[in-house]
């Protein structure tokens, strides 16, 4: 018999603070670098996650450049 399914976590923000696209791109870039360093150190990792994060960072950078 299959194990019981659990519903995904339901996250709700406690507060909202606006952030610029430039700031998001910078923070996301820092996170991607840190994530890559951790997964490389662990001798493996999930490259699909890294690729998707890099695509998101690139899209944020493109949006920022279009706004200039």
mmCIF file of the N, C-alpha and C atoms, coordinates in Angstrom:
data_MODEL
# 
_entry.id   MODEL 
# 
loop_
_atom_site.group_PDB 
_atom_site.id 
_atom_site.type_symbol 
_atom_site.label_atom_id 
_atom_site.label_alt_id 
_atom_site.label_comp_id 
_atom_site.label_asym_id 
_atom_site.label_entity_id 
_atom_site.label_seq_id 
_atom_site.pdbx_PDB_ins_code 
_atom_site.Cartn_x 
_atom_site.Cartn_y 
_atom_site.Cartn_z 
_atom_site.occupancy 
_atom_site.B_iso_or_equiv 
_atom_site.pdbx_formal_charge 
_atom_site.auth_seq_id 
_atom_site.auth_comp_id 
_atom_site.auth_asym_id 
_atom_site.auth_atom_id 
_atom_site.pdbx_PDB_model_num 
ATOM 1   N N  . UNK A 1 1  ? 0.842  -1.177 0.000   1.00 0.00 ? 1  UNK A N  1 
ATOM 2   C CA . UNK A 1 1  ? 0.000  0.000  0.000   1.00 0.00 ? 1  UNK A CA 1 
ATOM 3   C C  . UNK A 1 1  ? 0.892  1.247  0.000   1.00 0.00 ? 1  UNK A C  1 
ATOM 4   N N  . UNK A 1 2  ? 0.476  2.259  -0.722  1.00 0.00 ? 2  UNK A N  1 
ATOM 5   C CA . UNK A 1 2  ? 1.237  3.508  -0.795  1.00 0.00 ? 2  UNK A CA 1 
ATOM 6   C C  . UNK A 1 2  ? 1.131  4.277  0.516   1.00 0.00 ? 2  UNK A C  1 
ATOM 7   N N  . UNK A 1 3  ? 2.189  4.997  0.865   1.00 0.00 ? 3  UNK A N  1 
ATOM 8   C CA . UNK A 1 3  ? 2.118  5.817  2.084   1.00 0.00 ? 3  UNK A CA 1 
ATOM 9   C C  . UNK A 1 3  ? 1.120  6.963  1.898   1.00 0.00 ? 3  UNK A C  1 
ATOM 10  N N  . UNK A 1 4  ? 0.617  7.453  2.997   1.00 0.00 ? 4  UNK A N  1 
ATOM 11  C CA . UNK A 1 4  ? -0.353 8.549  2.957   1.00 0.00 ? 4  UNK A CA 1 
ATOM 12  C C  . UNK A 1 4  ? 0.297  9.796  2.367   1.00 0.00 ? 4  UNK A C  1 
ATOM 13  N N  . UNK A 1 5  ? -0.467 10.515 1.564   1.00 0.00 ? 5  UNK A N  1 
ATOM 14  C CA . UNK A 1 5  ? 0.031  11.757 0.971   1.00 0.00 ? 5  UNK A CA 1 
ATOM 15  C C  . UNK A 1 5  ? -0.129 12.899 1.960   1.00 0.00 ? 5  UNK A C  1 
ATOM 16  N N  . UNK A 1 6  ? 0.830  13.786 1.936   1.00 0.00 ? 6  UNK A N  1 
ATOM 17  C CA . UNK A 1 6  ? 0.768  14.970 2.790   1.00 0.00 ? 6  UNK A CA 1 
ATOM 18  C C  . UNK A 1 6  ? 0.611  16.197 1.903   1.00 0.00 ? 6  UNK A C  1 
ATOM 19  N N  . UNK A 1 7  ? -0.275 17.067 2.289   1.00 0.00 ? 7  UNK A N  1 
ATOM 20  C CA . UNK A 1 7  ? -0.480 18.301 1.533   1.00 0.00 ? 7  UNK A CA 1 
ATOM 21  C C  . UNK A 1 7  ? 0.783  19.161 1.613   1.00 0.00 ? 7  UNK A C  1 
ATOM 22  N N  . UNK A 1 8  ? 1.080  19.931 0.550   1.00 0.00 ? 8  UNK A N  1 
ATOM 23  C CA . UNK A 1 8  ? 2.255  20.802 0.596   1.00 0.00 ? 8  UNK A CA 1 
ATOM 24  C C  . UNK A 1 8  ? 2.071  21.899 1.645   1.00 0.00 ? 8  UNK A C  1 
ATOM 25  N N  . UNK A 1 9  ? 3.184  22.418 2.103   1.00 0.00 ? 9  UNK A N  1 
ATOM 26  C CA . UNK A 1 9  ? 3.128  23.502 3.078   1.00 0.00 ? 9  UNK A CA 1 
ATOM 27  C C  . UNK A 1 9  ? 2.421  24.704 2.485   1.00 0.00 ? 9  UNK A C  1 
ATOM 28  N N  . UNK A 1 10 ? 1.663  25.389 3.287   1.00 0.00 ? 10 UNK A N  1 
ATOM 29  C CA . UNK A 1 10 ? 0.988  26.604 2.871   1.00 0.00 ? 10 UNK A CA 1 
ATOM 30  C C  . UNK A 1 10 ? 1.696  27.765 3.557   1.00 0.00 ? 10 UNK A C  1 
ATOM 31  N N  . UNK A 1 11 ? 2.510  28.484 2.801   1.00 0.00 ? 11 UNK A N  1 
ATOM 32  C CA . UNK A 1 11 ? 3.273  29.596 3.366   1.00 0.00 ? 11 UNK A CA 1 
ATOM 33  C C  . UNK A 1 11 ? 2.524  30.897 3.156   1.00 0.00 ? 11 UNK A C  1 
ATOM 34  N N  . UNK A 1 12 ? 2.442  31.676 4.201   1.00 0.00 ? 12 UNK A N  1 
ATOM 35  C CA . UNK A 1 12 ? 1.788  32.981 4.122   1.00 0.00 ? 12 UNK A CA 1 
ATOM 36  C C  . UNK A 1 12 ? 2.739  34.041 4.652   1.00 0.00 ? 12 UNK A C  1 
ATOM 37  N N  . UNK A 1 13 ? 2.924  35.123 3.905   1.00 0.00 ? 13 UNK A N  1 
ATOM 38  C CA . UNK A 1 13 ? 3.830  36.172 4.372   1.00 0.00 ? 13 UNK A CA 1 
ATOM 39  C C  . UNK A 1 13 ? 3.233  36.921 5.562   1.00 0.00 ? 13 UNK A C  1 
ATOM 40  N N  . UNK A 1 14 ? 4.098  37.298 6.476   1.00 0.00 ? 14 UNK A N  1 
ATOM 41  C CA . UNK A 1 14 ? 3.663  38.088 7.622   1.00 0.00 ? 14 UNK A CA 1 
ATOM 42  C C  . UNK A 1 14 ? 3.666  39.568 7.288   1.00 0.00 ? 14 UNK A C  1 
ATOM 43  N N  . UNK A 1 15 ? 4.535  39.955 6.376   1.00 0.00 ? 15 UNK A N  1 
ATOM 44  C CA . UNK A 1 15 ? 4.591  41.342 5.943   1.00 0.00 ? 15 UNK A CA 1 
ATOM 45  C C  . UNK A 1 15 ? 5.146  41.379 4.525   1.00 0.00 ? 15 UNK A C  1 
ATOM 46  N N  . UNK A 1 16 ? 4.972  42.516 3.880   1.00 0.00 ? 16 UNK A N  1 
ATOM 47  C CA . UNK A 1 16 ? 5.428  42.683 2.508   1.00 0.00 ? 16 UNK A CA 1 
ATOM 48  C C  . UNK A 1 16 ? 6.287  43.933 2.444   1.00 0.00 ? 16 UNK A C  1 
ATOM 49  N N  . UNK A 1 17 ? 7.413  43.801 1.743   1.00 0.00 ? 17 UNK A N  1 
ATOM 50  C CA . UNK A 1 17 ? 8.299  44.950 1.571   1.00 0.00 ? 17 UNK A CA 1 
ATOM 51  C C  . UNK A 1 17 ? 8.735  44.966 0.109   1.00 0.00 ? 17 UNK A C  1 
ATOM 52  N N  . UNK A 1 18 ? 8.477  46.064 -0.604  1.00 0.00 ? 18 UNK A N  1 
ATOM 53  C CA . UNK A 1 18 ? 8.874  46.108 -2.012  1.00 0.00 ? 18 UNK A CA 1 
ATOM 54  C C  . UNK A 1 18 ? 10.396 46.053 -2.158  1.00 0.00 ? 18 UNK A C  1 
ATOM 55  N N  . UNK A 1 19 ? 10.849 45.466 -3.261  1.00 0.00 ? 19 UNK A N  1 
ATOM 56  C CA . UNK A 1 19 ? 12.275 45.362 -3.531  1.00 0.00 ? 19 UNK A CA 1 
ATOM 57  C C  . UNK A 1 19 ? 12.483 45.610 -5.026  1.00 0.00 ? 19 UNK A C  1 
ATOM 58  N N  . UNK A 1 20 ? 13.537 46.312 -5.363  1.00 0.00 ? 20 UNK A N  1 
ATOM 59  C CA . UNK A 1 20 ? 13.797 46.647 -6.761  1.00 0.00 ? 20 UNK A CA 1 
ATOM 60  C C  . UNK A 1 20 ? 14.312 45.428 -7.519  1.00 0.00 ? 20 UNK A C  1 
ATOM 61  N N  . UNK A 1 21 ? 14.144 45.457 -8.838  1.00 0.00 ? 21 UNK A N  1 
ATOM 62  C CA . UNK A 1 21 ? 14.637 44.364 -9.680  1.00 0.00 ? 21 UNK A CA 1 
ATOM 63  C C  . UNK A 1 21 ? 16.152 44.255 -9.569  1.00 0.00 ? 21 UNK A C  1 
ATOM 64  N N  . UNK A 1 22 ? 16.825 45.383 -9.425  1.00 0.00 ? 22 UNK A N  1 
ATOM 65  C CA . UNK A 1 22 ? 18.291 45.381 -9.284  1.00 0.00 ? 22 UNK A CA 1 
ATOM 66  C C  . UNK A 1 22 ? 18.700 44.641 -8.019  1.00 0.00 ? 22 UNK A C  1 
ATOM 67  N N  . UNK A 1 23 ? 18.007 44.911 -6.933  1.00 0.00 ? 23 UNK A N  1 
ATOM 68  C CA . UNK A 1 23 ? 18.300 44.257 -5.656  1.00 0.00 ? 23 UNK A CA 1 
ATOM 69  C C  . UNK A 1 23 ? 17.997 42.759 -5.721  1.00 0.00 ? 23 UNK A C  1 
ATOM 70  N N  . UNK A 1 24 ? 16.901 42.404 -6.372  1.00 0.00 ? 24 UNK A N  1 
ATOM 71  C CA . UNK A 1 24 ? 16.539 40.987 -6.513  1.00 0.00 ? 24 UNK A CA 1 
ATOM 72  C C  . UNK A 1 24 ? 17.609 40.254 -7.307  1.00 0.00 ? 24 UNK A C  1 
ATOM 73  N N  . UNK A 1 25 ? 18.045 40.847 -8.424  1.00 0.00 ? 25 UNK A N  1 
ATOM 74  C CA . UNK A 1 25 ? 19.067 40.215 -9.261  1.00 0.00 ? 25 UNK A CA 1 
ATOM 75  C C  . UNK A 1 25 ? 20.361 40.018 -8.478  1.00 0.00 ? 25 UNK A C  1 
ATOM 76  N N  . UNK A 1 26 ? 20.725 41.010 -7.687  1.00 0.00 ? 26 UNK A N  1 
ATOM 77  C CA . UNK A 1 26 ? 21.957 40.916 -6.890  1.00 0.00 ? 26 UNK A CA 1 
ATOM 78  C C  . UNK A 1 26 ? 21.841 39.811 -5.840  1.00 0.00 ? 26 UNK A C  1 
ATOM 79  N N  . UNK A 1 27 ? 20.739 39.791 -5.098  1.00 0.00 ? 27 UNK A N  1 
ATOM 80  C CA . UNK A 1 27 ? 20.552 38.783 -4.055  1.00 0.00 ? 27 UNK A CA 1 
ATOM 81  C C  . UNK A 1 27 ? 20.437 37.382 -4.651  1.00 0.00 ? 27 UNK A C  1 
ATOM 82  N N  . UNK A 1 28 ? 19.755 37.275 -5.775  1.00 0.00 ? 28 UNK A N  1 
ATOM 83  C CA . UNK A 1 28 ? 19.611 35.982 -6.436  1.00 0.00 ? 28 UNK A CA 1 
ATOM 84  C C  . UNK A 1 28 ? 20.959 35.490 -6.949  1.00 0.00 ? 28 UNK A C  1 
ATOM 85  N N  . UNK A 1 29 ? 21.759 36.401 -7.485  1.00 0.00 ? 29 UNK A N  1 
ATOM 86  C CA . UNK A 1 29 ? 23.100 36.038 -7.940  1.00 0.00 ? 29 UNK A CA 1 
ATOM 87  C C  . UNK A 1 29 ? 23.954 35.514 -6.803  1.00 0.00 ? 29 UNK A C  1 
ATOM 88  N N  . UNK A 1 30 ? 23.893 36.191 -5.659  1.00 0.00 ? 30 UNK A N  1 
ATOM 89  C CA . UNK A 1 30 ? 24.640 35.734 -4.484  1.00 0.00 ? 30 UNK A CA 1 
ATOM 90  C C  . UNK A 1 30 ? 24.161 34.359 -4.028  1.00 0.00 ? 30 UNK A C  1 
ATOM 91  N N  . UNK A 1 31 ? 22.851 34.162 -4.051  1.00 0.00 ? 31 UNK A N  1 
ATOM 92  C CA . UNK A 1 31 ? 22.299 32.873 -3.636  1.00 0.00 ? 31 UNK A CA 1 
ATOM 93  C C  . UNK A 1 31 ? 22.740 31.758 -4.580  1.00 0.00 ? 31 UNK A C  1 
ATOM 94  N N  . UNK A 1 32 ? 22.690 32.018 -5.895  1.00 0.00 ? 32 UNK A N  1 
ATOM 95  C CA . UNK A 1 32 ? 23.084 31.004 -6.879  1.00 0.00 ? 32 UNK A CA 1 
ATOM 96  C C  . UNK A 1 32 ? 24.545 30.619 -6.682  1.00 0.00 ? 32 UNK A C  1 
ATOM 97  N N  . UNK A 1 33 ? 25.415 31.603 -6.487  1.00 0.00 ? 33 UNK A N  1 
ATOM 98  C CA . UNK A 1 33 ? 26.837 31.314 -6.263  1.00 0.00 ? 33 UNK A CA 1 
ATOM 99  C C  . UNK A 1 33 ? 27.031 30.464 -5.009  1.00 0.00 ? 33 UNK A C  1 
ATOM 100 N N  . UNK A 1 34 ? 26.347 30.828 -3.943  1.00 0.00 ? 34 UNK A N  1 
ATOM 101 C CA . UNK A 1 34 ? 26.457 30.081 -2.687  1.00 0.00 ? 34 UNK A CA 1 
ATOM 102 C C  . UNK A 1 34 ? 25.904 28.664 -2.852  1.00 0.00 ? 34 UNK A C  1 
ATOM 103 N N  . UNK A 1 35 ? 24.772 28.543 -3.534  1.00 0.00 ? 35 UNK A N  1 
ATOM 104 C CA . UNK A 1 35 ? 24.152 27.238 -3.765  1.00 0.00 ? 35 UNK A CA 1 
ATOM 105 C C  . UNK A 1 35 ? 25.074 26.340 -4.585  1.00 0.00 ? 35 UNK A C  1 
ATOM 106 N N  . UNK A 1 36 ? 25.680 26.907 -5.633  1.00 0.00 ? 36 UNK A N  1 
ATOM 107 C CA . UNK A 1 36 ? 26.603 26.130 -6.462  1.00 0.00 ? 36 UNK A CA 1 
ATOM 108 C C  . UNK A 1 36 ? 27.809 25.671 -5.649  1.00 0.00 ? 36 UNK A C  1 
ATOM 109 N N  . UNK A 1 37 ? 28.326 26.542 -4.794  1.00 0.00 ? 37 UNK A N  1 
ATOM 110 C CA . UNK A 1 37 ? 29.482 26.177 -3.969  1.00 0.00 ? 37 UNK A CA 1 
ATOM 111 C C  . UNK A 1 37 ? 29.125 25.029 -3.024  1.00 0.00 ? 37 UNK A C  1 
ATOM 112 N N  . UNK A 1 38 ? 27.938 25.084 -2.430  1.00 0.00 ? 38 UNK A N  1 
ATOM 113 C CA . UNK A 1 38 ? 27.524 24.021 -1.508  1.00 0.00 ? 38 UNK A CA 1 
ATOM 114 C C  . UNK A 1 38 ? 27.313 22.700 -2.232  1.00 0.00 ? 38 UNK A C  1 
ATOM 115 N N  . UNK A 1 39 ? 26.669 22.743 -3.407  1.00 0.00 ? 39 UNK A N  1 
ATOM 116 C CA . UNK A 1 39 ? 26.401 21.494 -4.118  1.00 0.00 ? 39 UNK A CA 1 
ATOM 117 C C  . UNK A 1 39 ? 27.677 20.908 -4.707  1.00 0.00 ? 39 UNK A C  1 
ATOM 118 N N  . UNK A 1 40 ? 28.603 21.760 -5.124  1.00 0.00 ? 40 UNK A N  1 
ATOM 119 C CA . UNK A 1 40 ? 29.885 21.269 -5.636  1.00 0.00 ? 40 UNK A CA 1 
ATOM 120 C C  . UNK A 1 40 ? 30.678 20.623 -4.512  1.00 0.00 ? 40 UNK A C  1 
ATOM 121 N N  . UNK A 1 41 ? 30.664 21.238 -3.346  1.00 0.00 ? 41 UNK A N  1 
ATOM 122 C CA . UNK A 1 41 ? 31.376 20.685 -2.195  1.00 0.00 ? 41 UNK A CA 1 
ATOM 123 C C  . UNK A 1 41 ? 30.780 19.346 -1.771  1.00 0.00 ? 41 UNK A C  1 
ATOM 124 N N  . UNK A 1 42 ? 29.490 19.159 -2.018  1.00 0.00 ? 42 UNK A N  1 
ATOM 125 C CA . UNK A 1 42 ? 28.815 17.914 -1.640  1.00 0.00 ? 42 UNK A CA 1 
ATOM 126 C C  . UNK A 1 42 ? 29.008 16.824 -2.698  1.00 0.00 ? 42 UNK A C  1 
ATOM 127 N N  . UNK A 1 43 ? 29.830 17.103 -3.708  1.00 0.00 ? 43 UNK A N  1 
ATOM 128 C CA . UNK A 1 43 ? 30.129 16.123 -4.763  1.00 0.00 ? 43 UNK A CA 1 
ATOM 129 C C  . UNK A 1 43 ? 28.881 15.693 -5.522  1.00 0.00 ? 43 UNK A C  1 
ATOM 130 N N  . UNK A 1 44 ? 28.114 16.616 -5.964  1.00 0.00 ? 44 UNK A N  1 
ATOM 131 C CA . UNK A 1 44 ? 26.923 16.256 -6.741  1.00 0.00 ? 44 UNK A CA 1 
ATOM 132 C C  . UNK A 1 44 ? 25.997 17.439 -6.811  1.00 0.00 ? 44 UNK A C  1 
ATOM 133 N N  . UNK A 1 45 ? 24.816 17.249 -6.326  1.00 0.00 ? 45 UNK A N  1 
ATOM 134 C CA . UNK A 1 45 ? 23.857 18.331 -6.314  1.00 0.00 ? 45 UNK A CA 1 
ATOM 135 C C  . UNK A 1 45 ? 22.865 18.200 -7.449  1.00 0.00 ? 45 UNK A C  1 
ATOM 136 N N  . UNK A 1 46 ? 21.920 19.078 -7.444  1.00 0.00 ? 46 UNK A N  1 
ATOM 137 C CA . UNK A 1 46 ? 20.863 19.068 -8.437  1.00 0.00 ? 46 UNK A CA 1 
ATOM 138 C C  . UNK A 1 46 ? 21.118 20.197 -9.422  1.00 0.00 ? 46 UNK A C  1 
ATOM 139 N N  . UNK A 1 47 ? 21.673 19.869 -10.585 1.00 0.00 ? 47 UNK A N  1 
ATOM 140 C CA . UNK A 1 47 ? 21.981 20.903 -11.567 1.00 0.00 ? 47 UNK A CA 1 
ATOM 141 C C  . UNK A 1 47 ? 20.718 21.528 -12.140 1.00 0.00 ? 47 UNK A C  1 
ATOM 142 N N  . UNK A 1 48 ? 19.597 20.811 -12.132 1.00 0.00 ? 48 UNK A N  1 
ATOM 143 C CA . UNK A 1 48 ? 18.346 21.369 -12.645 1.00 0.00 ? 48 UNK A CA 1 
ATOM 144 C C  . UNK A 1 48 ? 17.936 22.588 -11.829 1.00 0.00 ? 48 UNK A C  1 
ATOM 145 N N  . UNK A 1 49 ? 18.108 22.525 -10.532 1.00 0.00 ? 49 UNK A N  1 
ATOM 146 C CA . UNK A 1 49 ? 17.768 23.660 -9.668  1.00 0.00 ? 49 UNK A CA 1 
ATOM 147 C C  . UNK A 1 49 ? 18.678 24.834 -9.983  1.00 0.00 ? 49 UNK A C  1 
ATOM 148 N N  . UNK A 1 50 ? 19.964 24.568 -10.124 1.00 0.00 ? 50 UNK A N  1 
ATOM 149 C CA . UNK A 1 50 ? 20.928 25.625 -10.423 1.00 0.00 ? 50 UNK A CA 1 
ATOM 150 C C  . UNK A 1 50 ? 20.606 26.286 -11.759 1.00 0.00 ? 50 UNK A C  1 
ATOM 151 N N  . UNK A 1 51 ? 20.267 25.491 -12.759 1.00 0.00 ? 51 UNK A N  1 
ATOM 152 C CA . UNK A 1 51 ? 19.937 26.030 -14.080 1.00 0.00 ? 51 UNK A CA 1 
ATOM 153 C C  . UNK A 1 51 ? 18.700 26.912 -14.001 1.00 0.00 ? 51 UNK A C  1 
ATOM 154 N N  . UNK A 1 52 ? 17.672 26.477 -13.299 1.00 0.00 ? 52 UNK A N  1 
ATOM 155 C CA . UNK A 1 52 ? 16.451 27.271 -13.180 1.00 0.00 ? 52 UNK A CA 1 
ATOM 156 C C  . UNK A 1 52 ? 16.703 28.578 -12.429 1.00 0.00 ? 52 UNK A C  1 
ATOM 157 N N  . UNK A 1 53 ? 17.511 28.521 -11.381 1.00 0.00 ? 53 UNK A N  1 
ATOM 158 C CA . UNK A 1 53 ? 17.850 29.741 -10.649 1.00 0.00 ? 53 UNK A CA 1 
ATOM 159 C C  . UNK A 1 53 ? 18.646 30.702 -11.529 1.00 0.00 ? 53 UNK A C  1 
ATOM 160 N N  . UNK A 1 54 ? 19.549 30.171 -12.329 1.00 0.00 ? 54 UNK A N  1 
ATOM 161 C CA . UNK A 1 54 ? 20.337 31.010 -13.234 1.00 0.00 ? 54 UNK A CA 1 
ATOM 162 C C  . UNK A 1 54 ? 19.437 31.661 -14.279 1.00 0.00 ? 54 UNK A C  1 
ATOM 163 N N  . UNK A 1 55 ? 18.455 30.914 -14.791 1.00 0.00 ? 55 UNK A N  1 
ATOM 164 C CA . UNK A 1 55 ? 17.505 31.471 -15.760 1.00 0.00 ? 55 UNK A CA 1 
ATOM 165 C C  . UNK A 1 55 ? 16.694 32.599 -15.134 1.00 0.00 ? 55 UNK A C  1 
ATOM 166 N N  . UNK A 1 56 ? 16.273 32.412 -13.891 1.00 0.00 ? 56 UNK A N  1 
ATOM 167 C CA . UNK A 1 56 ? 15.527 33.453 -13.192 1.00 0.00 ? 56 UNK A CA 1 
ATOM 168 C C  . UNK A 1 56 ? 16.387 34.695 -13.017 1.00 0.00 ? 56 UNK A C  1 
ATOM 169 N N  . UNK A 1 57 ? 17.634 34.505 -12.619 1.00 0.00 ? 57 UNK A N  1 
ATOM 170 C CA . UNK A 1 57 ? 18.557 35.632 -12.450 1.00 0.00 ? 57 UNK A CA 1 
ATOM 171 C C  . UNK A 1 57 ? 18.748 36.369 -13.772 1.00 0.00 ? 57 UNK A C  1 
ATOM 172 N N  . UNK A 1 58 ? 18.941 35.629 -14.862 1.00 0.00 ? 58 UNK A N  1 
ATOM 173 C CA . UNK A 1 58 ? 19.127 36.243 -16.176 1.00 0.00 ? 58 UNK A CA 1 
ATOM 174 C C  . UNK A 1 58 ? 17.889 37.022 -16.602 1.00 0.00 ? 58 UNK A C  1 
ATOM 175 N N  . UNK A 1 59 ? 16.705 36.481 -16.328 1.00 0.00 ? 59 UNK A N  1 
ATOM 176 C CA . UNK A 1 59 ? 15.460 37.169 -16.669 1.00 0.00 ? 59 UNK A CA 1 
ATOM 177 C C  . UNK A 1 59 ? 15.319 38.462 -15.874 1.00 0.00 ? 59 UNK A C  1 
ATOM 178 N N  . UNK A 1 60 ? 15.700 38.430 -14.605 1.00 0.00 ? 60 UNK A N  1 
ATOM 179 C CA . UNK A 1 60 ? 15.642 39.644 -13.784 1.00 0.00 ? 60 UNK A CA 1 
ATOM 180 C C  . UNK A 1 60 ? 16.620 40.690 -14.321 1.00 0.00 ? 60 UNK A C  1 
ATOM 181 N N  . UNK A 1 61 ? 17.788 40.250 -14.749 1.00 0.00 ? 61 UNK A N  1 
ATOM 182 C CA . UNK A 1 61 ? 18.788 41.166 -15.298 1.00 0.00 ? 61 UNK A CA 1 
ATOM 183 C C  . UNK A 1 61 ? 18.289 41.787 -16.601 1.00 0.00 ? 61 UNK A C  1 
ATOM 184 N N  . UNK A 1 62 ? 17.656 40.987 -17.457 1.00 0.00 ? 62 UNK A N  1 
ATOM 185 C CA . UNK A 1 62 ? 17.089 41.499 -18.707 1.00 0.00 ? 62 UNK A CA 1 
ATOM 186 C C  . UNK A 1 62 ? 16.018 42.541 -18.428 1.00 0.00 ? 62 UNK A C  1 
ATOM 187 N N  . UNK A 1 63 ? 15.157 42.263 -17.456 1.00 0.00 ? 63 UNK A N  1 
ATOM 188 C CA . UNK A 1 63 ? 14.099 43.209 -17.103 1.00 0.00 ? 63 UNK A CA 1 
ATOM 189 C C  . UNK A 1 63 ? 14.700 44.517 -16.618 1.00 0.00 ? 63 UNK A C  1 
ATOM 190 N N  . UNK A 1 64 ? 15.736 44.424 -15.826 1.00 0.00 ? 64 UNK A N  1 
ATOM 191 C CA . UNK A 1 64 ? 16.405 45.614 -15.312 1.00 0.00 ? 64 UNK A CA 1 
ATOM 192 C C  . UNK A 1 64 ? 17.001 46.430 -16.455 1.00 0.00 ? 64 UNK A C  1 
ATOM 193 N N  . UNK A 1 65 ? 17.635 45.766 -17.419 1.00 0.00 ? 65 UNK A N  1 
ATOM 194 C CA . UNK A 1 65 ? 18.249 46.463 -18.550 1.00 0.00 ? 65 UNK A CA 1 
ATOM 195 C C  . UNK A 1 65 ? 17.197 47.098 -19.450 1.00 0.00 ? 65 UNK A C  1 
ATOM 196 N N  . UNK A 1 66 ? 16.033 46.458 -19.602 1.00 0.00 ? 66 UNK A N  1 
ATOM 197 C CA . UNK A 1 66 ? 14.957 47.031 -20.413 1.00 0.00 ? 66 UNK A CA 1 
ATOM 198 C C  . UNK A 1 66 ? 14.391 48.293 -19.782 1.00 0.00 ? 66 UNK A C  1 
ATOM 199 N N  . UNK A 1 67 ? 14.387 48.356 -18.467 1.00 0.00 ? 67 UNK A N  1 
ATOM 200 C CA . UNK A 1 67 ? 13.827 49.515 -17.772 1.00 0.00 ? 67 UNK A CA 1 
ATOM 201 C C  . UNK A 1 67 ? 14.738 50.734 -17.851 1.00 0.00 ? 67 UNK A C  1 
ATOM 202 N N  . UNK A 1 68 ? 16.012 50.522 -18.186 1.00 0.00 ? 68 UNK A N  1 
ATOM 203 C CA . UNK A 1 68 ? 16.959 51.649 -18.258 1.00 0.00 ? 68 UNK A CA 1 
ATOM 204 C C  . UNK A 1 68 ? 16.726 52.492 -19.468 1.00 0.00 ? 68 UNK A C  1 
# 
